[in-house]
């Protein structure tokens, strides 16, 4: 909603049950004009701030004043910064010279965090304090603004100043080492710019020195550790060598690997004598067995074949020559036998020669057979002898093998101790050379210079912070005040907190002008508001406008009398015969407002001292009759408790409408007695005055007698202070001066 207008038709819908009340609630909650509920809440918050602008302004002004005072009284601080480069790896000059392990690139974050923790460590701070002598006197602590300084000369006082100086050092130190860079900024803040530069530079120098000392200390420790290890390795090597020698002598084991020209570490050890003998015997046995198998095969071949067909016979040149000669002699014999008889001398001689040649060939074949038999026998005997020798050699080799295994174990131990000692010697030489280089991975990039500008206080920043804090405090105070002052300000508050419909919204009267003249103006905001309230009352009941209407409120001064006059005037303006009754017989005000005589009135009728016709006063200007309260009775409640009030209300029935200006409910029972005699009760609530708890208590008191108010008339409503937007305000006030002037002329 852009603004709630009391003259809108929404106010005139029926308010009690049925369709009319539903329509009213829907119209009041409708956002069809383009503003969301959220924007409404924000607007209300802005108006809450506007309503408490003087409180907010005072808090903001005080906050700014305190910020200015704090800025002026603050001690200026100066910051000096030294930059050092921290490399993750040192330059490598000697291979393997680094004692500490190299940091992997993947561990860069941990390395940087470790260096930052070193920079902010108490050890480094203590070193800087000692090197600069800051704990010798109280000058450093006083310069840094320490409140309590022990100026004694005792050891305990010196130690206390030292710890205090360390705490001050760390409190004012800032070490920045970003992950994306290898340059660390070491900053120190101090009221003394020269001291700030001196401490920052000393911090950088001490950081480098401590890093170097750490590396040198690691090298010294490594050298001492290696010296102990070398001595231990020498002792173990000598012991292992002595064990090897003693075992060799006791078991008669000869290490033939040392006889060659190669080194004992690289030469391959030859086999033992027993193993070599076993290998040779195995070879000879294999060869003998082969010969025996061949001889056996020759022997078997000779047994089943002709001697002349044996390979030895065929390969024997003597046998071949004899067989050639026999063939010639046989051929000659055959030739002679064909020509001569068998007894012929030449034939006989040739036959004798052939026979001699056969004997020679057979003799040669017999020798071949004997040679084959002999070869087999020799091969068989050699195989058997070698088999026995191999078995014996195997026993010797197995025995020697056990000795060689133990020997090799001892020898391997000697070799291992010798290799370990050589490695330690090499590493010791490398560490000694590396320690002499004294390389460091930290170097100074920029030394700190004496600052000329302070970093604190920052006037603009302090003012901005003071403004923000004071504004926040003002908001908190205003919200707390609003929460503590839980009052009804808007129609939404009425519906949300009281659960009653709003029959009208009466704006705050124009300043500098009485209310009655404004009510006489047909187009004045007050007249329009009460006309809208009267229209709403016409739809309040099933029978239309209530014939008798009671106006009540929680507290005095909430506008009952003005509202009663205005509603009666509005009813009379539409042709109703209206009677306005001043029901307040305690502090009556209707006769004073309308400048009427109060000698006779309601109290006179209730006490039967006067009839209605004699007590009612007419007003042609207002257009309705008025019944004042009359003389104030000693006990109004007792007067109202009798039957006289009911009889009076019966006599008032001669009028179309009766409007009773009631009594405040708080503390009095008058309103409860009136409420049981009228057709409708209108509950008046002044915007922003009575507490919600008071109003709820009043409503509970009214409802306790079985009366439910028709609705709430919100009076003295100022949209500019209640959180409504400009539309509502402009509707009534934009052209208000001209309207009032015109209405004055019309009145």
C-alpha positions as CSV (number, residue, x, y, z in Angstrom):
1,X,0.0,0.0,0.0
2,X,1.2,3.5,-0.8
3,X,-0.8,4.9,2.1
4,X,-4.0,4.2,4.0
5,X,-6.7,6.8,3.4
6,X,-9.4,7.1,6.0
7,X,-11.9,8.2,3.3
8,X,-11.4,5.1,1.2
9,X,-14.3,2.8,0.9
10,X,-12.4,0.2,2.8
11,X,-13.3,1.9,6.0
12,X,-17.0,1.8,5.3
13,X,-17.3,-2.0,4.9
14,X,-19.2,-3.9,7.6
15,X,-16.9,-4.9,10.4
16,X,-18.8,-7.5,12.4
17,X,-18.8,-11.0,10.9
18,X,-19.9,-12.1,7.5
19,X,-18.8,-11.0,4.1
20,X,-18.2,-7.4,5.1
21,X,-15.4,-8.1,7.6
22,X,-13.7,-10.5,5.2
23,X,-13.8,-7.8,2.5
24,X,-12.4,-5.2,5.0
25,X,-9.4,-7.5,6.0
26,X,-8.7,-8.3,2.3
27,X,-8.7,-4.7,1.3
28,X,-6.5,-3.6,4.2
29,X,-4.0,-6.3,3.4
30,X,-4.1,-5.8,-0.4
31,X,-0.8,-4.9,-2.0
32,X,-2.3,-4.1,-5.4
33,X,-0.9,-0.6,-5.4
34,X,2.6,-2.0,-6.1
35,X,4.4,-2.1,-2.7
36,X,5.4,-5.4,-1.2
37,X,5.0,-6.3,2.5
38,X,8.7,-6.2,2.8
39,X,9.0,-2.7,1.5
40,X,6.2,-1.8,3.9
41,X,8.3,-3.1,6.8
42,X,11.3,-1.2,5.6
43,X,9.3,1.9,5.3
44,X,8.0,1.5,8.8
45,X,11.5,1.0,10.0
46,X,12.5,4.3,8.3
47,X,9.6,6.0,10.0
48,X,10.6,4.6,13.3
49,X,14.0,6.1,12.8
50,X,12.4,9.4,11.7
51,X,10.2,9.4,14.8
52,X,13.3,9.1,17.0
53,X,15.5,11.2,14.9
54,X,16.5,13.4,17.8
55,X,17.7,10.4,19.8
56,X,19.5,9.1,16.8
57,X,21.1,12.5,16.1
58,X,22.2,12.8,19.6
59,X,23.8,9.4,19.7
60,X,25.5,10.0,16.3
61,X,26.8,13.4,17.4
62,X,28.1,12.0,20.7
63,X,29.8,9.0,18.8
64,X,31.5,11.4,16.4
65,X,32.6,13.6,19.2
66,X,34.1,10.6,21.1
67,X,35.8,9.5,17.9
68,X,37.4,12.9,17.4
69,X,38.5,13.0,21.1
70,X,39.9,9.5,20.8
71,X,41.8,10.5,17.6
72,X,43.2,13.6,19.2
73,X,44.3,11.9,22.4
74,X,45.7,8.8,20.7
75,X,49.4,8.3,20.7
76,X,50.7,8.2,17.1
77,X,52.2,4.9,16.0
78,X,54.9,4.5,13.3
79,X,55.6,1.3,11.3
80,X,58.9,0.3,9.9
81,X,59.2,-2.6,7.5
82,X,62.2,-4.7,6.5
83,X,61.9,-7.2,3.6
84,X,63.8,-10.5,3.5
85,X,63.8,-13.2,0.8
86,X,63.3,-16.8,1.9
87,X,64.2,-19.4,-0.7
88,X,62.8,-22.8,-0.3
89,X,66.1,-24.4,-1.5
90,X,69.7,-23.3,-1.1
91,X,72.2,-23.1,-4.0
92,X,73.9,-26.5,-4.4
93,X,77.7,-26.2,-4.6
94,X,78.7,-29.6,-3.3
95,X,76.7,-32.7,-4.2
96,X,75.1,-34.1,-1.1
97,X,76.4,-31.3,1.1
98,X,73.0,-30.3,2.6
99,X,72.6,-31.8,6.0
100,X,68.9,-30.9,6.2
101,X,66.5,-32.7,3.8
102,X,65.4,-30.8,0.8
103,X,61.8,-29.4,1.0
104,X,59.5,-30.7,-1.8
105,X,57.7,-28.0,-3.8
106,X,54.4,-29.6,-2.8
107,X,55.3,-28.8,0.8
108,X,55.7,-25.0,0.1
109,X,52.7,-24.1,2.3
110,X,54.1,-25.9,5.3
111,X,57.5,-24.4,4.7
112,X,56.1,-20.9,4.6
113,X,54.0,-21.4,7.7
114,X,57.0,-22.8,9.5
115,X,59.1,-19.7,8.6
116,X,56.3,-17.4,9.7
117,X,56.1,-19.2,13.1
118,X,59.8,-18.8,13.4
119,X,59.5,-15.1,12.8
120,X,56.8,-14.8,15.5
121,X,58.5,-17.1,18.0
122,X,59.5,-16.0,21.5
123,X,63.0,-17.4,20.9
124,X,63.6,-14.9,18.1
125,X,62.0,-12.1,20.1
126,X,64.1,-12.9,23.1
127,X,67.2,-12.8,20.9
128,X,66.3,-9.4,19.5
129,X,65.6,-8.1,23.0
130,X,68.9,-9.3,24.3
131,X,70.9,-8.0,21.3
132,X,69.3,-4.5,21.5
133,X,69.5,-4.5,25.3
134,X,65.9,-3.5,25.6
135,X,65.4,-5.1,29.0
136,X,68.4,-3.4,30.7
137,X,66.3,-0.3,31.4
138,X,62.6,0.7,31.5
139,X,62.9,3.0,28.5
140,X,61.6,0.5,26.0
141,X,58.6,-0.5,28.1
142,X,57.7,3.1,28.7
143,X,58.1,4.0,25.1
144,X,55.8,1.2,24.1
145,X,53.2,2.4,26.6
146,X,53.5,-0.3,29.2
147,X,51.5,0.7,32.4
148,X,53.5,-1.2,34.9
149,X,57.3,-1.4,34.7
150,X,59.6,-2.9,37.3
151,X,62.7,-0.6,37.4
152,X,64.6,-2.7,40.0
153,X,68.1,-4.0,39.4
154,X,67.7,-7.5,40.8
155,X,67.8,-10.6,38.7
156,X,64.1,-11.1,39.1
157,X,63.3,-7.6,38.1
158,X,65.6,-7.9,35.0
159,X,63.9,-11.2,34.0
160,X,60.5,-9.6,34.5
161,X,61.5,-6.7,32.2
162,X,62.8,-9.1,29.7
163,X,59.6,-11.1,29.6
164,X,57.6,-7.8,29.4
165,X,59.8,-6.6,26.5
166,X,59.3,-9.9,24.7
167,X,55.5,-9.6,25.1
168,X,55.6,-6.0,23.8
169,X,57.8,-7.1,21.0
170,X,55.4,-9.8,19.8
171,X,52.3,-7.6,20.3
172,X,53.7,-5.0,18.0
173,X,55.3,-7.3,15.4
174,X,53.7,-8.2,12.1
175,X,55.3,-10.8,9.9
176,X,53.7,-11.3,6.5
177,X,54.8,-14.1,4.3
178,X,52.3,-14.7,1.4
179,X,52.1,-18.1,-0.2
180,X,52.5,-16.6,-3.7
181,X,55.7,-14.9,-2.8
182,X,59.1,-15.7,-1.2
183,X,59.6,-12.2,0.2
184,X,58.6,-11.7,3.9
185,X,57.8,-8.3,5.3
186,X,58.9,-7.8,9.0
187,X,57.1,-4.8,10.4
188,X,57.3,-3.3,13.9
189,X,55.0,-0.6,15.3
190,X,56.2,1.9,17.9
191,X,55.5,5.5,19.0
192,X,59.2,6.1,18.3
193,X,59.9,5.9,14.6
194,X,63.7,5.4,15.1
195,X,63.0,2.5,17.5
196,X,60.6,0.9,15.0
197,X,63.2,0.9,12.3
198,X,66.0,-0.3,14.6
199,X,63.8,-3.2,15.8
200,X,62.7,-4.2,12.3
201,X,66.3,-4.3,11.0
202,X,67.5,-6.2,14.0
203,X,64.7,-8.7,13.6
204,X,65.8,-9.3,10.0
205,X,69.4,-9.7,11.0
206,X,68.6,-12.0,13.9
207,X,66.4,-14.1,11.7
208,X,69.2,-14.6,9.2
209,X,71.8,-15.2,12.0
210,X,69.5,-17.7,13.7
211,X,69.0,-19.6,10.4
212,X,72.7,-19.8,9.9
213,X,73.4,-20.9,13.4
214,X,70.7,-23.6,13.0
215,X,72.4,-24.9,9.9
216,X,75.9,-24.7,11.4
217,X,74.6,-26.4,14.6
218,X,73.1,-29.1,12.4
219,X,76.4,-29.6,10.7
220,X,78.3,-29.7,14.0
221,X,75.9,-32.2,15.3
222,X,76.2,-34.2,12.1
223,X,80.0,-34.2,12.3
224,X,80.0,-35.3,15.9
225,X,77.5,-38.0,15.1
226,X,79.5,-39.2,12.2
227,X,82.7,-39.3,14.2
228,X,81.0,-41.5,16.8
229,X,79.7,-43.7,14.0
230,X,83.1,-43.9,12.3
231,X,84.7,-45.1,15.5
232,X,82.0,-47.6,16.0
233,X,82.3,-48.8,12.4
234,X,86.1,-49.2,12.7
235,X,85.7,-51.3,15.8
236,X,83.1,-53.5,14.1
237,X,85.2,-53.9,11.0
238,X,88.2,-55.0,13.0
239,X,86.2,-57.4,15.0
240,X,84.6,-58.9,11.8
241,X,88.0,-59.2,10.1
242,X,89.5,-61.0,13.2
243,X,86.6,-63.4,13.2
244,X,87.2,-64.2,9.5
245,X,90.9,-64.8,10.0
246,X,90.3,-67.0,13.1
247,X,87.7,-69.1,11.2
248,X,90.0,-69.5,8.2
249,X,92.8,-70.8,10.3
250,X,90.7,-73.1,12.4
251,X,88.9,-74.7,9.4
252,X,91.8,-74.5,6.9
253,X,89.7,-72.4,4.5
254,X,91.8,-70.6,1.9
255,X,90.4,-67.6,0.1
256,X,91.8,-68.0,-3.4
257,X,90.1,-64.8,-4.5
258,X,92.8,-62.7,-2.9
259,X,95.5,-64.3,-5.0
260,X,94.5,-62.5,-8.2
261,X,95.1,-59.0,-9.1
262,X,91.5,-57.8,-8.6
263,X,90.2,-56.3,-5.4
264,X,88.4,-58.4,-2.9
265,X,85.2,-56.3,-3.3
266,X,84.9,-56.8,-7.1
267,X,86.6,-60.2,-7.8
268,X,84.3,-63.2,-8.1
269,X,85.5,-65.9,-5.7
270,X,86.7,-69.1,-7.5
271,X,85.3,-72.5,-6.4
272,X,87.0,-74.4,-3.6
273,X,89.6,-77.3,-4.2
274,X,87.1,-79.9,-3.3
275,X,84.5,-78.4,-5.5
276,X,87.0,-78.2,-8.4
277,X,88.1,-81.8,-7.8
278,X,84.4,-82.9,-7.8
279,X,83.8,-81.1,-11.1
280,X,86.9,-82.8,-12.7
281,X,85.9,-86.2,-11.4
282,X,82.4,-85.7,-12.7
283,X,83.8,-84.8,-16.1
284,X,86.1,-87.8,-16.1
285,X,83.3,-90.1,-14.9
286,X,81.1,-88.9,-17.6
287,X,83.8,-89.5,-20.2
288,X,84.5,-93.0,-18.9
289,X,80.9,-93.9,-18.9
290,X,80.7,-92.7,-22.5
291,X,83.6,-94.8,-23.5
292,X,82.2,-97.8,-21.6
293,X,78.9,-97.5,-23.4
294,X,80.7,-97.2,-26.8
295,X,82.9,-100.2,-26.0
296,X,79.8,-102.2,-25.0
297,X,78.1,-101.3,-28.2
298,X,81.1,-102.4,-30.2
299,X,81.3,-105.7,-28.3
300,X,77.6,-106.4,-28.9
301,X,78.0,-105.5,-32.6
302,X,80.9,-107.9,-32.9
303,X,79.0,-110.8,-31.4
304,X,76.3,-110.9,-34.1
305,X,78.3,-110.0,-37.2
306,X,81.2,-111.4,-39.3
307,X,84.6,-110.3,-38.2
308,X,85.5,-109.2,-41.6
309,X,82.5,-106.7,-41.6
310,X,83.6,-105.0,-38.4
311,X,84.4,-101.4,-38.7
312,X,87.8,-102.0,-37.2
313,X,88.5,-104.7,-39.8
314,X,87.3,-102.5,-42.6
315,X,89.4,-99.6,-41.3
316,X,92.6,-101.8,-40.8
317,X,95.0,-101.3,-43.7
318,X,96.9,-104.5,-43.0
319,X,93.8,-106.6,-43.3
320,X,92.7,-104.7,-46.4
321,X,96.2,-105.3,-47.9
322,X,96.1,-109.0,-47.0
323,X,92.7,-109.3,-48.5
324,X,93.8,-107.6,-51.6
325,X,96.8,-109.9,-51.9
326,X,94.6,-112.9,-51.2
327,X,92.2,-111.9,-53.9
328,X,95.1,-111.6,-56.4
329,X,96.5,-115.0,-55.3
330,X,93.0,-116.5,-55.4
331,X,92.5,-115.2,-58.9
332,X,95.9,-116.7,-60.0
333,X,94.9,-120.0,-58.4
334,X,91.7,-120.1,-60.1
335,X,93.4,-119.4,-63.4
336,X,96.0,-122.2,-62.9
337,X,93.3,-124.6,-61.7
338,X,91.5,-124.2,-65.0
339,X,94.6,-125.1,-66.9
340,X,96.3,-127.7,-64.6
341,X,95.3,-130.4,-62.3
342,X,95.3,-129.9,-58.5
343,X,98.6,-131.7,-58.1
344,X,100.4,-129.6,-60.4
345,X,103.2,-127.9,-58.5
346,X,102.3,-124.4,-59.6
347,X,98.7,-125.0,-58.5
348,X,99.8,-126.4,-55.2
349,X,102.1,-123.4,-54.6
350,X,99.3,-121.0,-55.4
351,X,96.9,-122.8,-53.0
352,X,99.5,-122.7,-50.3
353,X,99.9,-119.0,-50.7
354,X,96.1,-118.4,-50.4
355,X,96.0,-120.6,-47.3
356,X,98.8,-118.6,-45.7
357,X,97.0,-115.3,-46.5
358,X,93.8,-116.6,-44.9
359,X,95.7,-117.5,-41.7
360,X,97.2,-114.0,-41.6
361,X,93.8,-112.4,-42.1
362,X,92.2,-114.5,-39.4
363,X,95.1,-113.7,-37.0
364,X,94.5,-110.0,-37.6
365,X,90.7,-110.4,-37.0
366,X,91.4,-112.3,-33.8
367,X,93.6,-109.4,-32.6
368,X,90.7,-106.9,-33.4
369,X,88.3,-109.0,-31.4
370,X,90.7,-109.2,-28.5
371,X,91.2,-105.4,-28.6
372,X,87.5,-104.8,-28.5
373,X,87.1,-107.0,-25.5
374,X,90.0,-105.4,-23.8
375,X,88.7,-101.9,-24.5
376,X,85.3,-102.7,-23.0
377,X,86.9,-104.2,-19.9
378,X,89.1,-101.2,-19.4
379,X,86.2,-98.8,-19.9
380,X,84.1,-100.7,-17.4
381,X,86.8,-100.7,-14.8
382,X,87.5,-97.0,-15.3
383,X,83.8,-96.2,-14.9
384,X,83.6,-98.1,-11.7
385,X,86.7,-96.5,-10.3
386,X,85.6,-93.0,-11.2
387,X,82.1,-93.6,-9.7
388,X,83.7,-94.4,-6.4
389,X,86.0,-91.4,-6.6
390,X,83.0,-89.1,-7.4
391,X,81.1,-90.4,-4.4
392,X,84.1,-89.7,-2.1
393,X,84.6,-86.2,-3.7
394,X,80.9,-85.4,-3.1
395,X,81.3,-86.1,0.6
396,X,84.3,-83.9,0.7
397,X,82.6,-81.1,-1.3
398,X,79.6,-81.1,1.0
399,X,81.7,-80.8,4.1
400,X,83.8,-78.0,2.5
401,X,80.6,-76.2,1.3
402,X,79.4,-75.8,4.9
403,X,82.7,-74.2,5.8
404,X,82.6,-72.0,2.7
405,X,79.1,-70.8,3.6
406,X,80.2,-69.8,7.1
407,X,83.3,-68.2,5.7
408,X,81.3,-66.2,3.2
409,X,79.0,-65.0,6.0
410,X,81.9,-63.7,7.9
411,X,83.5,-62.3,4.8
412,X,80.2,-60.5,3.8
413,X,80.1,-59.0,7.3
414,X,83.6,-57.7,6.8
415,X,82.7,-56.3,3.4
416,X,79.5,-54.6,4.7
417,X,81.4,-53.0,7.6
418,X,84.1,-51.8,5.3
419,X,81.5,-50.3,2.8
420,X,79.6,-48.6,5.7
421,X,82.8,-47.1,7.0
422,X,83.8,-45.8,3.6
423,X,80.4,-44.2,3.2
424,X,80.7,-42.5,6.6
425,X,84.1,-41.3,5.7
426,X,82.8,-39.8,2.4
427,X,79.8,-38.1,4.1
428,X,82.1,-36.7,6.9
429,X,84.3,-35.1,4.2
430,X,81.3,-33.6,2.5
431,X,79.8,-32.2,5.7
432,X,83.1,-30.7,6.7
433,X,83.3,-28.9,3.3
434,X,79.7,-27.8,3.5
435,X,80.1,-26.3,6.9
436,X,83.0,-24.2,5.6
437,X,80.7,-22.7,2.9
438,X,78.1,-21.3,5.4
439,X,75.4,-20.8,2.7
440,X,72.0,-19.5,3.7
441,X,68.6,-19.4,2.0
442,X,67.6,-16.1,3.6
443,X,68.8,-12.7,2.4
444,X,67.8,-9.1,3.1
445,X,66.0,-7.3,0.2
446,X,65.1,-3.9,1.8
447,X,66.2,-2.7,5.2
448,X,63.8,-0.7,7.3
449,X,63.9,3.1,7.1
450,X,62.8,5.5,9.8
451,X,59.1,6.2,9.0
452,X,58.0,9.8,8.6
453,X,54.2,9.2,8.6
454,X,52.2,7.5,11.4
455,X,49.9,4.6,10.7
456,X,47.7,5.4,13.7
457,X,45.5,7.1,14.4
458,X,43.6,7.4,11.1
459,X,41.2,10.3,11.4
460,X,38.9,9.4,8.5
461,X,38.8,5.7,9.5
462,X,38.1,6.6,13.1
463,X,35.3,8.9,12.1
464,X,33.8,6.3,9.8
465,X,34.0,3.7,12.6
466,X,32.6,6.1,15.2
467,X,29.8,7.0,12.8
468,X,29.0,3.3,12.1
469,X,29.1,2.3,15.7
470,X,27.1,5.3,16.9
471,X,24.5,4.7,14.2
472,X,24.3,1.0,15.1
473,X,23.9,2.0,18.8
474,X,21.2,4.5,17.8
475,X,19.3,1.8,16.0
476,X,19.6,-0.5,18.9
477,X,18.4,2.1,21.3
478,X,15.5,3.1,19.1
479,X,14.5,-0.5,18.6
480,X,14.7,-1.1,22.3
481,X,12.7,2.0,23.0
482,X,10.1,1.0,20.5
483,X,10.0,-2.5,22.0
484,X,9.7,-1.0,25.5
485,X,7.1,1.5,24.4
486,X,4.8,-1.2,23.0
487,X,1.9,1.1,21.9
488,X,-0.7,1.1,19.2
489,X,0.4,3.4,16.4
490,X,-1.1,2.1,13.1
491,X,-4.3,0.3,12.0
492,X,-2.1,-2.7,11.4
493,X,-1.2,-2.6,15.1
494,X,-4.8,-2.6,16.0
495,X,-5.6,-5.7,13.9
496,X,-2.4,-7.5,14.9
497,X,-2.3,-6.8,18.6
498,X,-6.0,-6.3,19.5
499,X,-7.7,-8.5,17.0
500,X,-10.4,-5.8,16.3
501,X,-11.4,-4.2,13.1
502,X,-10.7,-0.5,12.5
503,X,-13.8,1.5,11.9
504,X,-11.9,4.8,11.3
505,X,-8.6,6.6,11.4
506,X,-8.8,10.2,12.7
507,X,-5.7,12.2,11.7
508,X,-4.0,14.6,14.1
509,X,-5.6,18.0,14.1
510,X,-3.9,20.9,12.4
511,X,-1.5,22.8,14.7
512,X,-2.5,26.3,15.6
513,X,-6.3,25.7,15.1
514,X,-9.0,24.5,17.4
515,X,-10.7,21.2,16.7
516,X,-14.3,22.4,16.5
517,X,-13.6,24.9,13.7
518,X,-11.9,22.1,11.8
519,X,-15.0,19.9,12.3
520,X,-17.2,22.6,10.9
521,X,-15.1,22.5,7.6
522,X,-16.7,20.1,5.2
523,X,-13.5,19.1,3.5
524,X,-11.2,19.2,6.5
525,X,-9.2,16.0,7.3
526,X,-11.1,15.6,10.6
527,X,-14.5,15.9,9.0
528,X,-13.6,13.4,6.2
529,X,-12.2,10.9,8.8
530,X,-15.3,11.0,11.0
531,X,-17.6,10.8,7.9
532,X,-15.7,7.6,7.0
533,X,-16.1,6.3,10.5
534,X,-19.8,7.0,10.4
535,X,-20.1,5.1,7.1
536,X,-18.3,2.1,8.6
537,X,-20.8,2.2,11.5
538,X,-23.7,2.0,9.1
539,X,-22.3,-1.5,8.0
540,X,-21.4,-2.5,11.6
541,X,-24.6,-4.4,12.4
542,X,-27.2,-6.3,10.5
543,X,-29.7,-3.5,11.2
544,X,-27.4,-0.7,10.0
545,X,-26.2,2.2,12.1
546,X,-26.5,1.4,15.9
547,X,-29.3,3.5,17.4
548,X,-27.4,3.9,20.6
549,X,-23.6,4.2,20.5
550,X,-21.1,4.4,23.4
551,X,-17.6,5.8,22.9
552,X,-15.0,4.7,25.5
553,X,-11.2,4.7,25.8
554,X,-8.5,3.4,28.1
555,X,-7.2,6.8,29.3
556,X,-8.6,10.3,29.5
557,X,-7.8,12.7,26.7
558,X,-7.8,10.2,23.8
559,X,-10.5,12.2,21.9
560,X,-13.8,10.7,23.1
561,X,-15.5,14.1,23.4
562,X,-14.3,15.4,20.1
563,X,-15.1,12.1,18.4
564,X,-18.6,12.0,20.0
565,X,-19.3,15.5,18.7
566,X,-17.9,14.7,15.2
567,X,-19.8,11.4,14.8
568,X,-23.1,13.1,16.1
569,X,-22.5,15.9,13.6
570,X,-21.9,13.4,10.8
571,X,-25.0,11.5,11.6
572,X,-27.1,14.7,11.7
573,X,-25.6,15.8,8.4
574,X,-27.3,12.8,6.7
575,X,-30.7,13.6,8.1
576,X,-30.6,11.7,11.4
577,X,-32.3,13.0,14.6
578,X,-29.3,12.7,16.9
579,X,-28.9,13.1,20.7
580,X,-25.3,13.6,22.1
581,X,-25.1,12.6,25.8
582,X,-22.2,13.5,28.1
583,X,-22.0,10.3,30.1
584,X,-18.9,11.4,32.1
585,X,-20.4,12.4,35.4
586,X,-16.9,12.6,37.0
587,X,-15.0,15.0,34.9
588,X,-17.5,16.3,32.3
589,X,-16.2,18.3,29.4
590,X,-18.9,18.4,26.7
591,X,-20.5,21.6,28.1
592,X,-17.1,23.3,28.2
593,X,-16.2,22.4,24.7
594,X,-19.6,23.5,23.3
595,X,-20.0,26.3,25.7
596,X,-23.3,25.1,27.2
597,X,-25.1,25.4,30.5
598,X,-24.5,22.3,32.8
599,X,-27.0,23.1,35.5
600,X,-29.4,20.4,34.3
601,X,-28.2,17.2,32.6
602,X,-28.0,13.5,32.7
603,X,-27.6,13.3,36.4
604,X,-30.8,15.4,36.8
605,X,-32.8,12.9,34.7
606,X,-31.4,9.9,36.5
607,X,-32.3,11.4,39.9
608,X,-35.8,12.3,38.5
609,X,-35.1,16.0,39.1
610,X,-35.8,16.9,35.5
611,X,-37.4,15.4,32.4
612,X,-35.6,14.8,29.2
613,X,-37.3,17.7,27.5
614,X,-36.1,20.1,30.2
615,X,-32.5,18.8,30.2
616,X,-31.8,18.5,26.4
617,X,-30.3,21.6,24.7
618,X,-30.7,22.1,21.0
619,X,-28.0,23.4,18.6
620,X,-29.1,24.7,15.2
621,X,-25.4,25.3,14.3
622,X,-24.4,21.7,15.0
623,X,-27.7,20.1,13.9
624,X,-28.3,17.8,16.9
625,X,-29.4,17.9,20.5
626,X,-27.0,17.8,23.5
627,X,-27.6,16.3,26.9
628,X,-24.8,17.5,29.3
629,X,-23.7,15.5,32.3
630,X,-25.5,17.8,34.8
631,X,-24.4,18.3,38.4
632,X,-21.7,15.9,39.4
633,X,-23.2,13.2,41.7
634,X,-21.4,11.9,44.8
635,X,-21.4,8.3,43.5
636,X,-21.9,8.0,39.7
637,X,-21.7,4.2,39.8
638,X,-24.5,3.9,42.3
639,X,-26.6,6.3,40.2
640,X,-26.0,4.3,37.0
641,X,-26.6,0.9,38.7
642,X,-30.3,1.5,39.2
643,X,-33.2,1.2,36.8
644,X,-33.0,4.9,36.0
645,X,-30.4,4.5,33.3
646,X,-32.5,1.9,31.5
647,X,-35.6,4.1,31.7
648,X,-33.6,7.0,30.4
649,X,-32.3,5.0,27.4
650,X,-36.0,4.0,26.7
651,X,-36.9,7.7,26.6
652,X,-33.9,8.4,24.3
653,X,-35.5,6.1,21.8
654,X,-37.4,9.1,20.5
655,X,-34.2,10.0,18.7
656,X,-32.9,8.1,15.6
657,X,-29.4,7.9,17.1
658,X,-28.0,8.4,20.6
659,X,-24.2,9.0,21.0
660,X,-22.8,8.7,24.5
661,X,-19.5,10.3,25.4
662,X,-18.4,7.7,28.0
663,X,-15.9,7.5,30.8
664,X,-12.3,6.1,30.6
665,X,-12.5,2.4,31.4
666,X,-9.3,2.4,33.6
667,X,-10.3,2.7,37.2
668,X,-14.0,3.3,36.7
669,X,-17.0,1.0,36.3
670,X,-19.2,3.6,34.6
671,X,-18.3,2.5,31.1
672,X,-19.3,-1.1,31.9
673,X,-22.7,0.0,33.1
674,X,-23.3,2.1,30.0
675,X,-22.1,-0.7,27.7
676,X,-24.9,-3.0,28.8
677,X,-27.6,-0.5,27.8
678,X,-26.4,0.5,24.3
679,X,-26.5,-1.2,20.9
680,X,-22.9,-0.7,20.1
681,X,-19.6,0.2,21.7
682,X,-16.7,2.0,19.9
683,X,-13.3,1.7,21.5
684,X,-11.1,4.8,21.0
685,X,-7.3,4.4,20.9
686,X,-5.0,7.3,20.6
687,X,-2.1,6.6,18.3
688,X,1.2,6.1,20.2
689,X,-0.1,6.8,23.7
690,X,-1.4,3.9,25.8
691,X,0.6,0.7,26.2
692,X,-0.7,-2.3,24.4
693,X,-0.9,-4.2,27.7
694,X,-3.2,-1.4,29.1
695,X,-5.5,-1.5,26.1
696,X,-5.7,-5.3,26.3
697,X,-6.6,-5.1,30.0
698,X,-9.3,-2.6,29.2
699,X,-10.7,-4.8,26.4
700,X,-10.7,-7.8,28.7
701,X,-12.6,-5.8,31.3
702,X,-15.3,-4.7,28.8
703,X,-15.6,-8.2,27.4
704,X,-16.0,-9.6,30.9
705,X,-19.5,-8.1,31.0
706,X,-20.4,-9.8,27.7
707,X,-19.8,-6.7,25.5
708,X,-17.6,-6.8,22.4
709,X,-16.7,-3.5,20.8
710,X,-17.8,-3.0,17.3
711,X,-14.4,-1.8,16.4
712,X,-11.6,0.6,17.1
713,X,-11.4,4.3,16.2
714,X,-7.8,5.2,15.9
715,X,-7.4,8.9,16.9
716,X,-4.7,11.6,16.7
717,X,-3.0,9.5,13.9
718,X,0.0,11.2,12.4
719,X,1.1,9.3,9.3
720,X,4.4,11.1,9.2
721,X,5.3,9.6,12.6
722,X,3.6,6.2,12.3
723,X,5.5,4.7,9.4
724,X,3.1,5.4,6.5
725,X,4.3,6.5,3.2
726,X,4.0,10.0,1.5
727,X,0.7,9.1,-0.2
728,X,-1.3,9.2,3.0
729,X,0.3,12.4,4.2
730,X,-0.1,14.2,0.8
731,X,-3.7,13.2,0.7
732,X,-4.5,15.3,3.8
733,X,-1.7,17.8,4.1
734,X,-0.4,18.7,0.6
735,X,-3.0,21.3,0.0
736,X,-4.1,21.7,3.6
737,X,-3.4,25.5,4.0
738,X,-5.6,26.5,1.0
739,X,-8.3,24.0,2.0
740,X,-8.4,25.3,5.6
741,X,-8.6,28.9,4.4
742,X,-11.5,28.0,2.1
743,X,-13.2,26.0,4.8
744,X,-12.8,28.9,7.2
745,X,-14.6,31.2,4.8
746,X,-17.4,28.5,4.3
747,X,-17.7,28.1,8.1
